[in-house]
């Protein structure tokens, strides 16, 4: 009887510990995702600045199209985050 009770306690503790480890891992992943999003935002603004510099030097066509697409994407993301 004591052996089965001990086994049950160990199983319950193991399950609770597994859930706790999963919770910690999710929080760590959330922090990492936010860091990556922030870095990606900075890179996007950097690329946009480079494209605008090329446009000022007279490059048109694909440069203008890329600028429009990036600006449209940035605006869409800004409005989606406000909801």
Number of C-alpha atoms within 10 A of each C-alpha: 6 7 8 9 10 11 12 12 12 12 12 12 12 12 12 12 12 12 12 12 12 12 12 12 12 12 12 11 12 12 12 12 12 11 12 12 12 12 11 12 13 12 12 15 14 12 15 19 13 14 21 17 13 14 16 10 9 10 13 13 9 11 18 15 12 16 18 13 13 17 15 12 11 15 11 11 11 11 9 9 7 6 5
